């Protein structure tokens, strides 16, 4: 069974180092995926940028955007960002 966990990217006061530590610890605990909530109107860290950073400090955990509102973004930019995260994380 695969079990994922959310990363608190929209929690006020969460720092970048705390979120990266969260990703490391989630992987070490055996979670299969790390999920975010993201929308342009939410405060906090943008989910694709967070996935790229988390991919640099993890090896096997997969990434799942719970909420990613594509129409609020430029189609070409979103495609480029998603492809970049995919390449940087080896498809995680």
C-alpha angles and dihedrals in degrees: 000000000000118000124187133194133209123243113222096236093146097045109115112246097020107139128213093247090050092052093049090049088050089054092049092048093046090054093046090051090056101251112158098214144018116217132197137196112221139168130151089245095052118093117234138052121345108247102228092049089049091051091053091051093044090050089059092058100038135057112196112012115111126225127233126183104211092190121020112155103206098185089062089064138060107268094223093046093048091049091050092047093048092047090049093052089047092052096042093050098039092247098312 
